[in-house]
Amino acid sequence: MLTRLRQYEDEVLQTVPETFHRALYAQLETHDRLIGIIGASGMGKTTLLLQRCKALRAEHGVEKVLYFTLDYPFLANTDLVEFADEMHAQGIRYLLIDEIHKHPHFQKTLKAIYDKVLGMQILFAGSPAMDTRGLGARLTLHRLQGLSFRELMSLGRETPLPVFRFSDILADHQKIARELSTQFDIAKGIRTYLRRGYYPAHTTPRHNFIRSMLDSLNATLDGDLVSTGKVEQKYTYKMRRVLEVLSVTDPGSVNLSRIAEDAGISRVKLYDYLRYMQEAGLLKLVVTADKDTKQKTKPARIYIDNTNLRIFYNPAANITNIRETFFVNQLSAIGKLSSTKDNLFVVNGKWRFQLTRKEGEPEVFEELRNAYHVVDTLISDHPYRIPLWLFGFLY
């Protein structure tokens, strides 16, 4: 079996890009014994795992590293614990497992490998809908987002554009925006990003955007959510119906009772579906401050996860909703987002933001501390008015 796996490994590694690494890659270069990467379909988990495999092979030798995916049909009846033990006996010290969520008992299996096969590092990639809580402190878990605006604009560049901390953007956005404006066409870049820049697969030449989006969506609904036991296959069409309704609905004016009725499900079941789709990377639920979406509380605002997916569902989507979707998506990668009754966004319970189309619109909360306007201009002339696109440089 090892010979066969090596043949697969060598073939798939030939397709891995070497000139660009996601921001998350550096966090995988540790000695932690169990490292997981979760992310929605199409986010680039496999590429990240293969890039790490290639680096480990170069550093430690091919014979000490093995990558495989549970998609391989000849692994269906393999006891992974015994297999890992056998591979360790043959000298393998780094085991990289893709599509781990397709194993019916992945938590129990990973725990057993960790406890039994000492001296082996396990890196795995899987669905964000999988429950990893049973692995406890053994696991170092990372969530892979789609491409940030910064990452898209860094493609093809010899030196990637820099990441800026949230605090840096708040304090020095004018200086940062001026410096970045000399390095690429911001207006052209953001137009591309909003429509086709979030999914790494869409940056591949000659890709079919519609087919690619459908593949990602189907893999999430029919693959991730079904294989992790969140929903039965026969009910995924109800989730599709929920997504269709949400794509043409104002995120702040969602009628959950009507959506539940249209989808043919109870309101209680709808809450479960919304949570599952958020876990799977299809939705972003923004709650009222101090409320938890795990409770049966109504989300204050419901967004399609990213602008690419929203525009795919609704090409005529309102520009205000597109802007809010971008903001919510990029800020959710680095902090906890909530909403106030007067439609301000709150980050980590402290900083308040109002999305404003123009620089000249009046201050509506200038008396508040830690309050900012988010505007469409490329460079702002006011310290408390931050260009929207800059929040795409957080990772």
VOGU-3710 file (C-alpha; in Angstrom, 3 decimals, decimal comma):
1> mltrlrqyed> 0,000/0,000/0,000  2,835/2,400/0,805  4,169/2,113/-2,755  0,761/2,981/-4,141  0,389/5,944/-1,792  3,831/7,190/-2,804  2,803/7,127/-6,458  -0,306/9,181/-5,690  1,693/11,548/-3,510  4,371/12,190/-6,148
11> evlqtvpetf> 1,757/12,841/-8,808  -0,351/15,270/-6,784  2,693/17,190/-5,509  3,540/18,152/-9,082  0,467/20,396/-9,173  1,308/22,377/-6,025  2,145/26,091/-6,467  5,466/26,995/-4,875  5,537/30,756/-5,357  2,662/31,751/-3,071
21> hralyaqlet> 1,824/30,743/0,492  -1,332/31,651/2,381  -0,964/33,756/5,526  -1,830/30,692/7,617  1,117/28,679/6,298  3,668/30,111/8,752  1,533/28,906/11,686  1,934/25,300/10,527  5,707/25,402/10,936  5,649/24,165/14,532
31> hdrligiiga> 6,549/21,004/16,445  3,009/20,501/17,758  2,162/16,833/17,395  -1,444/17,205/16,200  -2,283/20,102/13,875  -5,621/20,572/12,131  -6,724/22,831/9,280  -10,447/23,333/8,811  -12,117/25,425/6,147  -14,986/25,462/3,683
41> sgmgkttlll> -14,694/23,652/0,385  -12,602/25,628/-2,106  -10,592/27,551/0,493  -7,302/25,806/-0,375  -6,850/23,337/2,504  -5,399/20,637/0,269  -2,939/23,042/-1,343  -1,786/24,201/2,083  -1,319/20,618/3,264  0,606/19,677/0,118
51> qrckalraeh> 2,861/22,716/0,375  3,695/21,700/3,933  4,304/18,126/2,739  6,741/19,368/0,122  8,621/21,493/2,652  8,862/18,606/5,132  10,169/16,297/2,429  12,842/18,832/1,500  13,848/19,319/5,145  13,679/15,767/6,516
61> gvekvlyftl> 13,723/13,486/3,479  11,000/11,907/1,373  11,084/8,665/3,343  9,962/10,415/6,557  6,868/12,137/5,164  3,582/10,754/3,812  0,498/12,525/2,473  -2,771/10,812/1,620  -6,457/11,632/1,433  -9,386/9,606/2,691
71> dypflantdl> -10,935/10,056/-0,750  -8,739/7,189/-1,913  -11,134/4,220/-2,328  -8,558/1,583/-1,357  -8,347/3,103/2,148  -12,022/2,517/2,933  -11,442/-0,509/5,176  -8,065/0,529/6,568  -7,584/0,782/10,327  -5,824/4,156/10,480
81> vefademhaq> -4,388/3,556/13,932  -2,695/0,334/12,871  -1,697/1,951/9,592  -0,050/4,911/11,374  1,763/2,517/13,710  3,038/0,532/10,734  4,144/3,666/8,883  6,014/4,842/11,971  7,831/1,487/12,121  8,905/2,094/8,512
91> giryllidei> 10,458/5,447/9,402  7,671/7,944/8,681  7,611/10,785/11,177  5,146/13,183/9,478  1,682/11,967/8,498  -0,532/14,367/6,535  -4,174/13,290/6,212  -6,643/15,097/3,934  -10,468/14,952/4,130  -10,291/13,593/7,680
101> hkhphfqktl> -13,982/14,367/8,295  -14,880/11,488/5,958  -13,651/9,019/8,562  -16,673/7,915/10,639  -14,709/8,008/13,908  -12,058/10,620/13,210  -11,894/11,991/16,773  -11,369/8,571/18,356  -8,885/7,625/15,628  -6,766/10,774/15,856
111> kaiydkvlgm> -6,710/10,543/19,643  -5,533/6,922/19,448  -2,776/7,753/16,946  -1,623/10,663/19,106  -1,508/8,530/22,263  -0,115/5,349/20,726  2,257/6,437/17,961  4,725/8,644/19,798  7,302/10,523/17,787  4,961/11,202/14,852
121> qilfagspam> 3,459/14,544/13,876  -0,038/14,385/12,392  -1,349/17,203/10,219  -4,891/16,931/8,915  -7,366/18,947/6,880  -11,125/18,712/7,115  -14,507/20,369/7,123  -15,264/23,284/9,465  -18,499/21,479/10,317  -16,614/18,655/12,052
131> dtrglgarlt> -16,631/18,542/15,845  -13,062/18,513/17,197  -13,832/19,279/20,832  -13,102/15,711/21,901  -9,443/16,116/20,966  -8,965/18,707/23,692  -5,503/20,097/24,373  -3,892/17,569/22,038  -5,018/19,581/19,033  -3,696/22,837/17,596
141> lhrlqglsfr> -6,526/23,922/15,292  -6,432/26,533/12,521  -9,329/27,827/10,426  -8,507/28,668/6,811  -10,503/31,562/5,395  -10,801/32,368/1,725  -8,292/34,730/0,168  -8,144/38,122/1,798  -8,002/41,169/-0,474  -4,331/41,431/0,455
151> elmslgretp> -3,645/37,854/-0,567  -5,357/38,288/-3,936  -3,349/41,435/-4,640  -0,155/39,594/-3,618  -0,545/36,870/-6,244  2,274/37,071/-8,764  4,304/39,503/-6,691  7,837/38,583/-5,691  7,238/40,065/-2,229  3,708/39,736/-0,793
161> lpvfrfsdil> 1,937/42,868/0,377  2,115/43,284/4,169  -0,463/42,221/6,732  -1,615/45,003/9,081  -2,943/44,502/12,570  -6,411/45,772/13,353  -4,943/48,335/15,781  -2,543/49,601/13,100  -5,369/50,213/10,654  -7,344/52,143/13,253
171> adhqkiarel> -4,375/54,315/14,206  -2,495/54,769/10,903  -4,947/54,057/8,091  -4,116/57,280/6,237  -0,401/56,489/6,068  -1,021/52,818/5,223  -3,482/53,649/2,444  -1,106/56,146/0,842  1,745/53,634/0,843  -0,383/50,830/-0,616
181> stqfdiakgi> -1,924/53,072/-3,272  1,495/53,334/-4,934  1,825/49,548/-5,256  -1,352/48,435/-7,056  -4,619/49,670/-8,576  -6,914/49,613/-5,542  -10,177/50,376/-7,367  -9,630/47,725/-10,048  -8,441/45,207/-7,473  -11,415/45,552/-5,149
191> rtylrrgyyp> -13,881/45,207/-8,050  -12,229/41,917/-9,004  -12,072/40,707/-5,420  -15,732/41,314/-4,647  -16,847/39,179/-7,590  -14,197/36,486/-7,944  -11,386/36,943/-5,468  -12,309/34,998/-2,346  -12,006/31,395/-3,539  -8,415/30,410/-4,420
201> ahttprhnfi> -9,624/28,142/-7,234  -11,058/31,147/-9,075  -7,606/32,654/-9,528  -6,581/29,712/-11,735  -6,436/30,615/-15,442  -9,365/29,374/-17,541  -11,372/28,174/-14,579  -15,135/28,004/-15,021  -16,464/30,351/-12,338  -20,023/29,021/-12,289
211> rsmldslnat> -18,928/25,369/-12,309  -16,342/26,062/-9,614  -18,874/27,799/-7,368  -21,379/24,988/-7,822  -18,735/22,381/-7,020  -17,769/24,207/-3,806  -21,381/24,675/-2,765  -22,328/21,061/-3,471  -19,212/19,759/-1,711  -20,200/21,711/1,385
221> ldgdlvstgk> -23,887/20,818/1,458  -23,820/17,269/0,093  -20,369/16,380/1,403  -19,261/18,207/4,544  -22,604/18,620/6,289  -23,802/15,120/5,410  -20,540/13,300/6,233  -20,294/15,042/9,607  -23,847/14,021/10,471  -25,268/17,545/10,651
231> veqkytykmr> -28,043/16,860/8,158  -29,377/13,952/6,111  -28,766/14,010/2,361  -32,480/14,156/1,595  -32,801/17,465/3,475  -29,949/19,443/1,904  -32,383/20,913/-0,614  -34,015/22,767/2,279  -30,681/24,454/3,035  -30,413/25,439/-0,612
241> rvlevlsvtd> -33,827/27,028/-0,341  -32,770/28,955/2,769  -29,673/30,259/0,943  -31,758/31,346/-2,044  -34,097/33,353/0,168  -31,271/34,944/2,161  -29,417/35,968/-1,015  -32,242/38,327/-1,995  -33,083/39,511/1,519  -31,734/42,527/3,387
251> pgsvnlsria> -29,374/41,029/6,019  -30,976/43,157/8,718  -34,608/42,415/7,790  -34,772/38,640/7,833  -38,171/37,070/8,551  -37,219/33,695/10,016  -40,803/32,491/10,286  -41,350/33,065/6,575  -38,067/31,398/5,621  -38,925/28,367/7,764
261> edagisrvkl> -42,342/28,150/6,129  -40,892/28,435/2,594  -38,313/25,723/3,343  -40,894/23,447/4,920  -39,151/23,236/8,288  -39,868/24,351/11,816  -38,452/27,589/13,172  -36,395/25,581/15,711  -34,907/23,460/12,910  -34,138/26,640/10,947
271> ydylrymqea> -31,973/27,874/13,830  -30,024/24,609/13,626  -29,621/24,920/9,855  -28,382/28,497/10,147  -25,796/27,448/12,701  -24,684/24,476/10,594  -24,285/26,667/7,523  -22,278/29,192/9,497  -19,991/26,425/10,764  -19,607/25,165/7,194
281> gllklvvtad> -18,638/28,593/5,841  -21,819/29,472/3,963  -23,267/32,122/6,290  -22,174/34,740/8,797  -24,560/35,292/11,710  -24,148/38,622/13,459  -25,806/38,705/16,861  -26,842/41,518/19,143  -24,071/42,360/21,616  -23,674/39,828/24,449
291> kdtkqktkpa> -25,843/37,179/22,797  -24,624/33,748/21,730  -25,715/32,144/18,437  -25,536/28,711/20,071  -28,622/29,669/22,019  -32,005/29,801/20,299  -31,787/33,582/19,923  -32,588/35,351/16,693  -29,472/36,644/14,884  -29,519/40,404/14,485
301> riyidntnlr> -28,209/40,159/10,914  -27,632/37,228/8,539  -25,106/37,458/5,706  -24,128/35,122/2,916  -20,548/34,236/3,935  -18,650/36,199/1,276  -19,238/38,568/-1,613  -18,389/35,979/-4,291  -21,087/33,623/-3,016  -23,608/36,414/-2,579
311> ifynpaanit> -23,088/37,734/-6,117  -23,151/34,186/-7,489  -26,615/33,738/-5,989  -27,783/37,252/-6,798  -25,827/39,136/-9,524  -27,996/42,210/-8,877  -27,198/42,274/-5,162  -27,543/45,672/-3,492  -24,180/47,482/-3,232  -24,860/48,287/0,426
321> niretffvnq> -25,260/44,590/1,206  -22,118/43,769/-0,781  -20,101/46,306/1,222  -21,446/44,993/4,525  -20,746/41,394/3,472  -17,114/42,284/2,721  -16,714/44,053/6,059  -18,324/41,245/8,071  -16,333/38,564/6,249  -12,922/40,184/6,666
331> lsaigklsst> -13,438/41,307/10,289  -14,810/37,911/11,334  -11,408/36,416/10,513  -9,727/38,314/13,345  -12,388/39,090/15,931  -15,922/38,694/17,251  -18,538/40,760/15,461  -21,874/41,907/16,834  -24,467/44,543/16,016  -26,295/47,280/17,917
341> kdnlfvvngk> -29,964/48,211/17,647  -29,003/51,293/15,609  -27,146/49,117/13,057  -23,589/49,788/14,146  -21,082/46,942/13,929  -19,117/46,200/17,104  -15,767/44,396/17,020  -14,704/42,472/20,140  -17,294/44,326/22,177  -15,328/47,584/22,001
351> wrfqltrkeg> -14,906/49,278/18,600  -17,970/50,575/16,779  -18,267/51,052/13,032  -20,835/52,558/10,721  -20,525/51,852/7,016  -20,907/55,158/5,188  -20,934/55,573/1,410  -19,343/59,040/1,220  -16,787/61,098/3,123  -19,174/64,039/3,437
361> epevfeelrn> -21,990/62,288/5,290  -22,574/63,686/8,788  -21,087/62,290/11,974  -23,783/60,301/13,746  -21,857/59,091/16,751  -18,929/61,477/17,090  -19,597/61,644/20,817  -18,798/57,942/21,225  -15,323/56,618/22,002  -13,750/54,016/19,719
371> ayhvvdtlis> -16,237/54,838/16,953  -15,375/54,990/13,242  -16,974/55,502/9,863  -16,055/53,035/7,119  -16,084/54,827/3,756  -15,696/53,994/0,046  -12,854/56,415/-0,650  -9,428/55,002/-1,501  -7,681/57,297/0,996  -9,499/59,078/3,795
381> dhpyriplwl> -8,816/62,664/4,870  -10,161/62,066/8,380  -8,609/59,965/11,190  -11,972/58,433/12,126  -13,054/57,604/8,575  -11,399/54,428/7,350  -11,489/53,158/3,729  -13,439/49,906/3,487  -10,848/48,089/1,337  -8,169/48,415/4,032
391> fgfly> -9,963/45,816/6,159  -8,919/43,344/3,497  -5,345/43,557/4,807  -5,971/41,964/8,202  -4,601/38,548/7,183
//
